[in-house]
Amino acid sequence: MKLWFVQIALNFLWSPVFFGAQQPGLALVVVVAALVAVLAFIAVAWNKDRLGAVLFIPYAASNCGRG
């Protein structure tokens, strides 16, 4: 759950950084960190909840498209 909360917080942080602060470089750092957190979540969840891990794959892909 910690990884899930981290990626949610980073996902939330991206919009204010990109649109509010108009800092695309910093927003890229945030989205890459969010992607790392999502991929880590998938890796950790893979053995415990395979369906949950698989369902996060499109979410990881959507983070790749944002950066």
HTML snippet that shows the backbone in 3Dmol.js (N, CA, C, O; Angstrom):
<script src="https://3Dmol.org/build/3Dmol-min.js"></script>
<div id="view" style="width:600px;height:400px;position:relative"></div>
<script>
const pdb = `
ATOM      1  N   MET A   1       0.817  -1.200   0.000  1.00  0.00           N
ATOM      2  CA  MET A   1       0.000   0.000   0.000  1.00  0.00           C
ATOM      3  C   MET A   1       0.863   1.268   0.000  1.00  0.00           C
ATOM      4  O   MET A   1       0.441   2.304  -0.513  1.00  0.00           O
ATOM      5  N   LYS A   2       2.046   1.189   0.564  1.00  0.00           N
ATOM      6  CA  LYS A   2       2.908   2.375   0.584  1.00  0.00           C
ATOM      7  C   LYS A   2       3.247   2.826  -0.836  1.00  0.00           C
ATOM      8  O   LYS A   2       3.195   4.016  -1.148  1.00  0.00           O
ATOM      9  N   LEU A   3       3.594   1.869  -1.689  1.00  0.00           N
ATOM     10  CA  LEU A   3       3.907   2.226  -3.075  1.00  0.00           C
ATOM     11  C   LEU A   3       2.688   2.819  -3.782  1.00  0.00           C
ATOM     12  O   LEU A   3       2.817   3.739  -4.588  1.00  0.00           O
ATOM     13  N   TRP A   4       1.524   2.294  -3.479  1.00  0.00           N
ATOM     14  CA  TRP A   4       0.298   2.806  -4.091  1.00  0.00           C
ATOM     15  C   TRP A   4       0.079   4.254  -3.672  1.00  0.00           C
ATOM     16  O   TRP A   4      -0.247   5.096  -4.509  1.00  0.00           O
ATOM     17  N   PHE A   5       0.253   4.554  -2.395  1.00  0.00           N
ATOM     18  CA  PHE A   5       0.088   5.936  -1.926  1.00  0.00           C
ATOM     19  C   PHE A   5       1.145   6.864  -2.522  1.00  0.00           C
ATOM     20  O   PHE A   5       0.853   8.017  -2.838  1.00  0.00           O
ATOM     21  N   VAL A   6       2.359   6.369  -2.673  1.00  0.00           N
ATOM     22  CA  VAL A   6       3.423   7.185  -3.275  1.00  0.00           C
ATOM     23  C   VAL A   6       3.068   7.548  -4.702  1.00  0.00           C
ATOM     24  O   VAL A   6       3.187   8.710  -5.091  1.00  0.00           O
ATOM     25  N   GLN A   7       2.632   6.571  -5.494  1.00  0.00           N
ATOM     26  CA  GLN A   7       2.316   6.883  -6.882  1.00  0.00           C
ATOM     27  C   GLN A   7       1.083   7.771  -6.997  1.00  0.00           C
ATOM     28  O   GLN A   7       1.002   8.585  -7.916  1.00  0.00           O
ATOM     29  N   ILE A   8       0.126   7.633  -6.089  1.00  0.00           N
ATOM     30  CA  ILE A   8      -1.046   8.523  -6.095  1.00  0.00           C
ATOM     31  C   ILE A   8      -0.601   9.952  -5.780  1.00  0.00           C
ATOM     32  O   ILE A   8      -1.041  10.897  -6.434  1.00  0.00           O
ATOM     33  N   ALA A   9       0.257  10.109  -4.794  1.00  0.00           N
ATOM     34  CA  ALA A   9       0.737  11.449  -4.425  1.00  0.00           C
ATOM     35  C   ALA A   9       1.523  12.075  -5.578  1.00  0.00           C
ATOM     36  O   ALA A   9       1.351  13.256  -5.879  1.00  0.00           O
ATOM     37  N   LEU A  10       2.376  11.293  -6.216  1.00  0.00           N
ATOM     38  CA  LEU A  10       3.144  11.820  -7.348  1.00  0.00           C
ATOM     39  C   LEU A  10       2.233  12.164  -8.524  1.00  0.00           C
ATOM     40  O   LEU A  10       2.429  13.171  -9.206  1.00  0.00           O
ATOM     41  N   ASN A  11       1.251  11.326  -8.746  1.00  0.00           N
ATOM     42  CA  ASN A  11       0.296  11.595  -9.817  1.00  0.00           C
ATOM     43  C   ASN A  11      -0.452  12.897  -9.547  1.00  0.00           C
ATOM     44  O   ASN A  11      -0.652  13.698 -10.460  1.00  0.00           O
ATOM     45  N   PHE A  12      -0.861  13.111  -8.312  1.00  0.00           N
ATOM     46  CA  PHE A  12      -1.541  14.345  -7.940  1.00  0.00           C
ATOM     47  C   PHE A  12      -0.609  15.547  -8.079  1.00  0.00           C
ATOM     48  O   PHE A  12      -1.037  16.617  -8.511  1.00  0.00           O
ATOM     49  N   LEU A  13       0.640  15.378  -7.722  1.00  0.00           N
ATOM     50  CA  LEU A  13       1.609  16.470  -7.743  1.00  0.00           C
ATOM     51  C   LEU A  13       1.928  16.949  -9.158  1.00  0.00           C
ATOM     52  O   LEU A  13       2.266  18.115  -9.360  1.00  0.00           O
ATOM     53  N   TRP A  14       1.820  16.056 -10.128  1.00  0.00           N
ATOM     54  CA  TRP A  14       2.216  16.388 -11.495  1.00  0.00           C
ATOM     55  C   TRP A  14       1.456  17.591 -12.048  1.00  0.00           C
ATOM     56  O   TRP A  14       2.080  18.490 -12.611  1.00  0.00           O
ATOM     57  N   SER A  15       0.148  17.637 -11.910  1.00  0.00           N
ATOM     58  CA  SER A  15      -0.649  18.731 -12.490  1.00  0.00           C
ATOM     59  C   SER A  15      -0.277  20.103 -11.926  1.00  0.00           C
ATOM     60  O   SER A  15      -0.059  21.032 -12.705  1.00  0.00           O
ATOM     61  N   PRO A  16      -0.196  20.266 -10.601  1.00  0.00           N
ATOM     62  CA  PRO A  16       0.207  21.576 -10.097  1.00  0.00           C
ATOM     63  C   PRO A  16       1.617  21.990 -10.535  1.00  0.00           C
ATOM     64  O   PRO A  16       1.877  23.170 -10.769  1.00  0.00           O
ATOM     65  N   VAL A  17       2.514  21.019 -10.643  1.00  0.00           N
ATOM     66  CA  VAL A  17       3.878  21.347 -11.062  1.00  0.00           C
ATOM     67  C   VAL A  17       3.890  21.749 -12.536  1.00  0.00           C
ATOM     68  O   VAL A  17       4.518  22.741 -12.905  1.00  0.00           O
ATOM     69  N   PHE A  18       3.204  20.987 -13.370  1.00  0.00           N
ATOM     70  CA  PHE A  18       3.230  21.251 -14.805  1.00  0.00           C
ATOM     71  C   PHE A  18       2.398  22.473 -15.170  1.00  0.00           C
ATOM     72  O   PHE A  18       2.882  23.368 -15.863  1.00  0.00           O
ATOM     73  N   PHE A  19       1.148  22.517 -14.708  1.00  0.00           N
ATOM     74  CA  PHE A  19       0.253  23.600 -15.099  1.00  0.00           C
ATOM     75  C   PHE A  19       0.355  24.814 -14.178  1.00  0.00           C
ATOM     76  O   PHE A  19       0.415  25.948 -14.653  1.00  0.00           O
ATOM     77  N   GLY A  20       0.374  24.585 -12.871  1.00  0.00           N
ATOM     78  CA  GLY A  20       0.392  25.691 -11.921  1.00  0.00           C
ATOM     79  C   GLY A  20       1.730  26.408 -11.875  1.00  0.00           C
ATOM     80  O   GLY A  20       1.799  27.625 -12.041  1.00  0.00           O
ATOM     81  N   ALA A  21       2.789  25.645 -11.647  1.00  0.00           N
ATOM     82  CA  ALA A  21       4.118  26.240 -11.534  1.00  0.00           C
ATOM     83  C   ALA A  21       4.786  26.425 -12.899  1.00  0.00           C
ATOM     84  O   ALA A  21       5.800  27.114 -13.013  1.00  0.00           O
ATOM     85  N   GLN A  22       4.216  25.810 -13.922  1.00  0.00           N
ATOM     86  CA  GLN A  22       4.752  25.871 -15.284  1.00  0.00           C
ATOM     87  C   GLN A  22       6.230  25.482 -15.312  1.00  0.00           C
ATOM     88  O   GLN A  22       7.081  26.188 -15.855  1.00  0.00           O
ATOM     89  N   GLN A  23       6.490  24.340 -14.708  1.00  0.00           N
ATOM     90  CA  GLN A  23       7.843  23.792 -14.625  1.00  0.00           C
ATOM     91  C   GLN A  23       7.877  22.420 -15.318  1.00  0.00           C
ATOM     92  O   GLN A  23       7.844  21.389 -14.647  1.00  0.00           O
ATOM     93  N   PRO A  24       7.942  22.406 -16.653  1.00  0.00           N
ATOM     94  CA  PRO A  24       7.897  21.112 -17.350  1.00  0.00           C
ATOM     95  C   PRO A  24       9.069  20.193 -17.016  1.00  0.00           C
ATOM     96  O   PRO A  24       8.906  18.973 -17.015  1.00  0.00           O
ATOM     97  N   GLY A  25      10.235  20.744 -16.735  1.00  0.00           N
ATOM     98  CA  GLY A  25      11.375  19.906 -16.361  1.00  0.00           C
ATOM     99  C   GLY A  25      11.138  19.178 -15.053  1.00  0.00           C
ATOM    100  O   GLY A  25      11.394  17.979 -14.942  1.00  0.00           O
ATOM    101  N   LEU A  26      10.650  19.908 -14.069  1.00  0.00           N
ATOM    102  CA  LEU A  26      10.339  19.296 -12.780  1.00  0.00           C
ATOM    103  C   LEU A  26       9.168  18.320 -12.909  1.00  0.00           C
ATOM    104  O   LEU A  26       9.146  17.277 -12.256  1.00  0.00           O
ATOM    105  N   ALA A  27       8.203  18.666 -13.752  1.00  0.00           N
ATOM    106  CA  ALA A  27       7.064  17.773 -13.984  1.00  0.00           C
ATOM    107  C   ALA A  27       7.530  16.458 -14.599  1.00  0.00           C
ATOM    108  O   ALA A  27       6.979  15.399 -14.295  1.00  0.00           O
ATOM    109  N   LEU A  28       8.540  16.520 -15.460  1.00  0.00           N
ATOM    110  CA  LEU A  28       9.099  15.300 -16.040  1.00  0.00           C
ATOM    111  C   LEU A  28       9.722  14.433 -14.955  1.00  0.00           C
ATOM    112  O   LEU A  28       9.566  13.212 -14.967  1.00  0.00           O
ATOM    113  N   VAL A  29      10.421  15.052 -14.026  1.00  0.00           N
ATOM    114  CA  VAL A  29      11.004  14.307 -12.905  1.00  0.00           C
ATOM    115  C   VAL A  29       9.895  13.639 -12.092  1.00  0.00           C
ATOM    116  O   VAL A  29      10.027  12.483 -11.688  1.00  0.00           O
ATOM    117  N   VAL A  30       8.807  14.366 -11.856  1.00  0.00           N
ATOM    118  CA  VAL A  30       7.687  13.822 -11.078  1.00  0.00           C
ATOM    119  C   VAL A  30       7.056  12.641 -11.805  1.00  0.00           C
ATOM    120  O   VAL A  30       6.773  11.613 -11.190  1.00  0.00           O
ATOM    121  N   VAL A  31       6.834  12.781 -13.117  1.00  0.00           N
ATOM    122  CA  VAL A  31       6.166  11.702 -13.849  1.00  0.00           C
ATOM    123  C   VAL A  31       7.076  10.473 -13.973  1.00  0.00           C
ATOM    124  O   VAL A  31       6.588   9.343 -13.968  1.00  0.00           O
ATOM    125  N   VAL A  32       8.367  10.679 -14.081  1.00  0.00           N
ATOM    126  CA  VAL A  32       9.290   9.533 -14.108  1.00  0.00           C
ATOM    127  C   VAL A  32       9.286   8.840 -12.745  1.00  0.00           C
ATOM    128  O   VAL A  32       9.293   7.611 -12.676  1.00  0.00           O
ATOM    129  N   ALA A  33       9.275   9.615 -11.670  1.00  0.00           N
ATOM    130  CA  ALA A  33       9.194   9.024 -10.326  1.00  0.00           C
ATOM    131  C   ALA A  33       7.879   8.266 -10.148  1.00  0.00           C
ATOM    132  O   ALA A  33       7.857   7.196  -9.539  1.00  0.00           O
ATOM    133  N   ALA A  34       6.787   8.815 -10.676  1.00  0.00           N
ATOM    134  CA  ALA A  34       5.491   8.133 -10.603  1.00  0.00           C
ATOM    135  C   ALA A  34       5.536   6.823 -11.377  1.00  0.00           C
ATOM    136  O   ALA A  34       5.014   5.808 -10.915  1.00  0.00           O
ATOM    137  N   LEU A  35       6.156   6.842 -12.549  1.00  0.00           N
ATOM    138  CA  LEU A  35       6.278   5.617 -13.336  1.00  0.00           C
ATOM    139  C   LEU A  35       7.095   4.569 -12.595  1.00  0.00           C
ATOM    140  O   LEU A  35       6.735   3.392 -12.587  1.00  0.00           O
ATOM    141  N   VAL A  36       8.187   4.984 -11.975  1.00  0.00           N
ATOM    142  CA  VAL A  36       9.003   4.048 -11.187  1.00  0.00           C
ATOM    143  C   VAL A  36       8.177   3.456 -10.047  1.00  0.00           C
ATOM    144  O   VAL A  36       8.258   2.258  -9.776  1.00  0.00           O
ATOM    145  N   ALA A  37       7.385   4.291  -9.382  1.00  0.00           N
ATOM    146  CA  ALA A  37       6.546   3.803  -8.280  1.00  0.00           C
ATOM    147  C   ALA A  37       5.497   2.815  -8.785  1.00  0.00           C
ATOM    148  O   ALA A  37       5.236   1.804  -8.132  1.00  0.00           O
ATOM    149  N   VAL A  38       4.894   3.097  -9.938  1.00  0.00           N
ATOM    150  CA  VAL A  38       3.894   2.184 -10.501  1.00  0.00           C
ATOM    151  C   VAL A  38       4.545   0.855 -10.888  1.00  0.00           C
ATOM    152  O   VAL A  38       4.002  -0.211 -10.601  1.00  0.00           O
ATOM    153  N   LEU A  39       5.697   0.919 -11.535  1.00  0.00           N
ATOM    154  CA  LEU A  39       6.385  -0.317 -11.916  1.00  0.00           C
ATOM    155  C   LEU A  39       6.817  -1.115 -10.687  1.00  0.00           C
ATOM    156  O   LEU A  39       6.767  -2.345 -10.692  1.00  0.00           O
ATOM    157  N   ALA A  40       7.240  -0.414  -9.637  1.00  0.00           N
ATOM    158  CA  ALA A  40       7.595  -1.101  -8.388  1.00  0.00           C
ATOM    159  C   ALA A  40       6.357  -1.748  -7.773  1.00  0.00           C
ATOM    160  O   ALA A  40       6.431  -2.862  -7.254  1.00  0.00           O
ATOM    161  N   PHE A  41       5.226  -1.057  -7.829  1.00  0.00           N
ATOM    162  CA  PHE A  41       3.979  -1.625  -7.318  1.00  0.00           C
ATOM    163  C   PHE A  41       3.622  -2.893  -8.091  1.00  0.00           C
ATOM    164  O   PHE A  41       3.242  -3.900  -7.494  1.00  0.00           O
ATOM    165  N   ILE A  42       3.743  -2.845  -9.414  1.00  0.00           N
ATOM    166  CA  ILE A  42       3.440  -4.018 -10.234  1.00  0.00           C
ATOM    167  C   ILE A  42       4.346  -5.181  -9.841  1.00  0.00           C
ATOM    168  O   ILE A  42       3.886  -6.313  -9.693  1.00  0.00           O
ATOM    169  N   ALA A  43       5.625  -4.897  -9.675  1.00  0.00           N
ATOM    170  CA  ALA A  43       6.579  -5.952  -9.313  1.00  0.00           C
ATOM    171  C   ALA A  43       6.263  -6.564  -7.956  1.00  0.00           C
ATOM    172  O   ALA A  43       6.323  -7.783  -7.794  1.00  0.00           O
ATOM    173  N   VAL A  44       5.930  -5.732  -6.990  1.00  0.00           N
ATOM    174  CA  VAL A  44       5.627  -6.234  -5.639  1.00  0.00           C
ATOM    175  C   VAL A  44       4.297  -6.988  -5.629  1.00  0.00           C
ATOM    176  O   VAL A  44       4.175  -8.022  -4.972  1.00  0.00           O
ATOM    177  N   ALA A  45       3.311  -6.478  -6.349  1.00  0.00           N
ATOM    178  CA  ALA A  45       1.979  -7.085  -6.347  1.00  0.00           C
ATOM    179  C   ALA A  45       1.915  -8.355  -7.191  1.00  0.00           C
ATOM    180  O   ALA A  45       0.990  -9.150  -7.026  1.00  0.00           O
ATOM    181  N   TRP A  46       2.873  -8.563  -8.088  1.00  0.00           N
ATOM    182  CA  TRP A  46       2.811  -9.665  -9.052  1.00  0.00           C
ATOM    183  C   TRP A  46       2.588 -11.017  -8.373  1.00  0.00           C
ATOM    184  O   TRP A  46       1.767 -11.804  -8.844  1.00  0.00           O
ATOM    185  N   ASN A  47       3.286 -11.300  -7.299  1.00  0.00           N
ATOM    186  CA  ASN A  47       3.142 -12.601  -6.626  1.00  0.00           C
ATOM    187  C   ASN A  47       1.963 -12.646  -5.663  1.00  0.00           C
ATOM    188  O   ASN A  47       1.458 -13.728  -5.363  1.00  0.00           O
ATOM    189  N   LYS A  48       1.521 -11.507  -5.179  1.00  0.00           N
ATOM    190  CA  LYS A  48       0.441 -11.470  -4.199  1.00  0.00           C
ATOM    191  C   LYS A  48      -0.929 -11.332  -4.846  1.00  0.00           C
ATOM    192  O   LYS A  48      -1.900 -11.945  -4.402  1.00  0.00           O
ATOM    193  N   ASP A  49      -1.000 -10.522  -5.895  1.00  0.00           N
ATOM    194  CA  ASP A  49      -2.291 -10.243  -6.547  1.00  0.00           C
ATOM    195  C   ASP A  49      -2.032 -10.023  -8.032  1.00  0.00           C
ATOM    196  O   ASP A  49      -1.924  -8.886  -8.490  1.00  0.00           O
ATOM    197  N   ARG A  50      -1.933 -11.111  -8.773  1.00  0.00           N
ATOM    198  CA  ARG A  50      -1.569 -11.046 -10.189  1.00  0.00           C
ATOM    199  C   ARG A  50      -2.547 -10.180 -10.979  1.00  0.00           C
ATOM    200  O   ARG A  50      -2.123  -9.389 -11.821  1.00  0.00           O
ATOM    201  N   LEU A  51      -3.843 -10.314 -10.722  1.00  0.00           N
ATOM    202  CA  LEU A  51      -4.826  -9.507 -11.448  1.00  0.00           C
ATOM    203  C   LEU A  51      -4.634  -8.023 -11.162  1.00  0.00           C
ATOM    204  O   LEU A  51      -4.688  -7.201 -12.077  1.00  0.00           O
ATOM    205  N   GLY A  52      -4.414  -7.682  -9.914  1.00  0.00           N
ATOM    206  CA  GLY A  52      -4.168  -6.284  -9.557  1.00  0.00           C
ATOM    207  C   GLY A  52      -2.928  -5.735 -10.253  1.00  0.00           C
ATOM    208  O   GLY A  52      -2.922  -4.592 -10.710  1.00  0.00           O
ATOM    209  N   ALA A  53      -1.890  -6.541 -10.332  1.00  0.00           N
ATOM    210  CA  ALA A  53      -0.652  -6.118 -11.015  1.00  0.00           C
ATOM    211  C   ALA A  53      -0.903  -5.921 -12.506  1.00  0.00           C
ATOM    212  O   ALA A  53      -0.459  -4.930 -13.085  1.00  0.00           O
ATOM    213  N   VAL A  54      -1.603  -6.848 -13.121  1.00  0.00           N
ATOM    214  CA  VAL A  54      -1.888  -6.754 -14.558  1.00  0.00           C
ATOM    215  C   VAL A  54      -2.746  -5.532 -14.857  1.00  0.00           C
ATOM    216  O   VAL A  54      -2.550  -4.871 -15.877  1.00  0.00           O
ATOM    217  N   LEU A  55      -3.681  -5.232 -13.989  1.00  0.00           N
ATOM    218  CA  LEU A  55      -4.556  -4.082 -14.217  1.00  0.00           C
ATOM    219  C   LEU A  55      -3.812  -2.749 -14.088  1.00  0.00           C
ATOM    220  O   LEU A  55      -4.308  -1.721 -14.549  1.00  0.00           O
ATOM    221  N   PHE A  56      -2.657  -2.754 -13.480  1.00  0.00           N
ATOM    222  CA  PHE A  56      -1.853  -1.533 -13.380  1.00  0.00           C
ATOM    223  C   PHE A  56      -0.962  -1.312 -14.606  1.00  0.00           C
ATOM    224  O   PHE A  56      -0.383  -0.236 -14.755  1.00  0.00           O
ATOM    225  N   ILE A  57      -0.847  -2.298 -15.472  1.00  0.00           N
ATOM    226  CA  ILE A  57      -0.005  -2.147 -16.665  1.00  0.00           C
ATOM    227  C   ILE A  57      -0.504  -1.022 -17.572  1.00  0.00           C
ATOM    228  O   ILE A  57       0.319  -0.216 -18.005  1.00  0.00           O
ATOM    229  N   PRO A  58      -1.802  -0.914 -17.887  1.00  0.00           N
ATOM    230  CA  PRO A  58      -2.254   0.233 -18.700  1.00  0.00           C
ATOM    231  C   PRO A  58      -2.009   1.575 -18.006  1.00  0.00           C
ATOM    232  O   PRO A  58      -1.740   2.578 -18.667  1.00  0.00           O
ATOM    233  N   TYR A  59      -2.100   1.589 -16.690  1.00  0.00           N
ATOM    234  CA  TYR A  59      -1.827   2.809 -15.928  1.00  0.00           C
ATOM    235  C   TYR A  59      -0.360   3.217 -16.087  1.00  0.00           C
ATOM    236  O   TYR A  59      -0.049   4.398 -16.241  1.00  0.00           O
ATOM    237  N   ALA A  60       0.531   2.229 -16.047  1.00  0.00           N
ATOM    238  CA  ALA A  60       1.958   2.516 -16.270  1.00  0.00           C
ATOM    239  C   ALA A  60       2.168   3.045 -17.690  1.00  0.00           C
ATOM    240  O   ALA A  60       2.939   3.980 -17.906  1.00  0.00           O
ATOM    241  N   ALA A  61       1.481   2.444 -18.640  1.00  0.00           N
ATOM    242  CA  ALA A  61       1.609   2.884 -20.031  1.00  0.00           C
ATOM    243  C   ALA A  61       1.104   4.323 -20.203  1.00  0.00           C
ATOM    244  O   ALA A  61       1.673   5.092 -20.978  1.00  0.00           O
ATOM    245  N   SER A  62       0.049   4.682 -19.490  1.00  0.00           N
ATOM    246  CA  SER A  62      -0.468   6.047 -19.607  1.00  0.00           C
ATOM    247  C   SER A  62       0.505   7.051 -18.986  1.00  0.00           C
ATOM    248  O   SER A  62       0.586   8.189 -19.447  1.00  0.00           O
ATOM    249  N   ASN A  63       1.235   6.650 -17.959  1.00  0.00           N
ATOM    250  CA  ASN A  63       2.269   7.521 -17.388  1.00  0.00           C
ATOM    251  C   ASN A  63       3.415   7.709 -18.363  1.00  0.00           C
ATOM    252  O   ASN A  63       4.025   8.778 -18.397  1.00  0.00           O
ATOM    253  N   CYS A  64       3.717   6.693 -19.154  1.00  0.00           N
ATOM    254  CA  CYS A  64       4.781   6.809 -20.167  1.00  0.00           C
ATOM    255  C   CYS A  64       4.386   7.849 -21.227  1.00  0.00           C
ATOM    256  O   CYS A  64       5.242   8.580 -21.725  1.00  0.00           O
ATOM    257  N   GLY A  65       3.130   7.911 -21.561  1.00  0.00           N
ATOM    258  CA  GLY A  65       2.671   8.832 -22.584  1.00  0.00           C
ATOM    259  C   GLY A  65       2.608  10.273 -22.117  1.00  0.00           C
ATOM    260  O   GLY A  65       2.593  11.193 -22.935  1.00  0.00           O
ATOM    261  N   ARG A  66       2.569  10.474 -20.806  1.00  0.00           N
ATOM    262  CA  ARG A  66       2.450  11.840 -20.276  1.00  0.00           C
ATOM    263  C   ARG A  66       3.784  12.549 -20.227  1.00  0.00           C
ATOM    264  O   ARG A  66       3.831  13.771 -20.366  1.00  0.00           O
ATOM    265  N   GLY A  67       4.867  11.821 -20.033  1.00  0.00           N
ATOM    266  CA  GLY A  67       6.168  12.435 -19.837  1.00  0.00           C
ATOM    267  C   GLY A  67       6.815  12.903 -21.045  1.00  0.00           C
ATOM    268  O   GLY A  67       7.922  13.438 -20.985  1.00  0.00           O
TER     269      GLY A  67
END
`;
const viewer = $3Dmol.createViewer("view");
viewer.addModel(pdb, "pdb");
viewer.setStyle({}, {cartoon: {color: "spectrum"}});
viewer.zoomTo();
viewer.render();
</script>
